[in-house]
Amino acid sequence: MTEQVKLVNGKKEYYESYFGDVGARVYQENRERSRQKGIEKYDQDFLKLLPESLKPSKGELRIHSVDTFTHQYQKDNPDKRVPCTKTVYNLIDRGELDVRNIDLPRKTSLRPRRKKPTDPHGTNHLSTSEKLCLRLLRNTGLRISKPLRQITDQNSQH
């Protein structure tokens, strides 16, 4: 749709009209910029061979880890689109591949990383008692007119 303007009784009127060639051009431009999304954008042979190499049959030794298999496949097939190691682990975690975390010996022994607490209000410079005082003030909804440092300094002098 293209916005058009026409003059009616000395006033501008805006209306939308459709031009097929403009629509086709916009469609083609968007199509050229678009990329395939999801697991389908990666080489399907890679996705089939990965579970086979990570889960060998009984009596066979496991040769590859996720990292070594990914790099070896990239080296052998430079013209194919292969996901990076991190993406393969993410696909395994989301259950999009036939490999589970229990099939990866190293992954089960790793403990998940904890998120480090962040202080979004910039109160890291305050002492523990000042932080406690600030938390109490926030929870009660009271407003303070003086900076917190002055309030705690006055309380410590008495």
N, C-alpha and C positions, 0 to 999 in steps of 0.2 A: 504494500500500500504506500502510495506517495501522497503527501499533502499538497493540495493545489489551492490557489487563491483566485477568486473571481470578483469582479467589481459589480455589485448590484445596488442600484440607486445611490451611488456615491459612497457605499460602504463596502469594506472587504469582507467576503464570506470565505471561510476555510472549509474545505471538504476533502475527503480522501478518495482517490481513484486508483484502480489497479492497472498496471501495465505489465503484460506477460514477460516482455524481454527484460525488464528491470528485475522482476521476481526470479527469473532464470539465472541472471547474472549474480544476484545475491546468494542464491542457492549454491551455485558453482563455487563462489568465493568461500563460503562457509564449509563446503565439502572439502576443498583443497586444504583448509586449515585444520580440519578435524583429524583425530587419530583414534585408532581402535582402543577400546577401554576393556579393562578386566583381564582375566587370565588368557583369553583368546588371542591377545596380541603377541604372545610368546610362541616360540616354535613348539608345535604339538609333539614332535618326536622327542624333544627334550623332556617334556612333561610325562611322556610315556616311559622313557628310559630311567628317569630319576627314581621312581619307586622300586624298579627292578634292581638297580645298583645299590640302593640303600637297604633293601630287605632281601638279602640273598636266601636261597632255599636251604633246607636242612643240610648240614655237613659242609657247606661252602663258607669261606671266610669273606668278611666284608672288606672290600678293597677301598671304596671311596667314602669320604664324608661329604656333606652337602657342599662345602667349600671346594674341595678338590674336584668333585664331579662337575660343578658349575664351571670352574676354570678350565678343566680339561675339555669340556664340551665346547666352550667358547673358542678355545685354541684350535680344535679340530674343525669347527664350523664357523669361520669368521663372518660369513655372509648371512647367517641366521640370527634372529633376534632372541637373545637369551637373557633371562632375568638375572639380576645380581644376587649374591648370596643372601643379603638381608631380605630381599623380596621373596626369595624361596622360603626362608624361615617364616615370614609373615603369612605366606600362602599355606604353609603347614599348620601354623597356629589357627588360622581361620577355617581349616578343614577343607580347603579347596583341592588338596592333593591326597593321594592314597597313602601317604606317609603320615604317621602320628608321632608325637613327641617321644613316646615310649620306644619307638624304633631308632631313635637317635641317642646313643649311649652318653654322649657328652652333655646333651641338652637336659637330660633328667638330673644330672648331678649339679647343674648350675642353679644357684638360688636366685629368685627374682630380685631385681634391684628395687630398693625402696625409693620413693620420691623424697627428695630432700625438702624439708619445710622451708618455705619462703616467707618473707615478711613483706606483704604488699604495702604496708603503711609506712615503711621506713623508720621503724622503731628499734632497729638493732642497736642503736647507741644507748638505749635506756637500760637501767639495771633491772633485775628481776622484780624487785618490789615496785618499781615505776611501771613496768609492763603490767603487773597485776592490778595496780591502781587504774591504769588506762583501760584494761579489760572490764573492770567493775563499772567504770564510768560509761563505757559503751553499752554494757548490758542494761544499766538502769536508764539510759537515755538522757542523762543529765548533760548539759553543755557547760564547758568551762571557759571562763573569760581570760584567765592567765595561762601562759605556757606551763606545761606539766612540770618542767624543771623547777620553775619558781615555786609551785605548790609544794613539791616534795622538799625543796630547800627550806621553806618556812616550817614545814612539819618537823624536820629534823632539828631545827634550832630550839623548839619548845621542849 
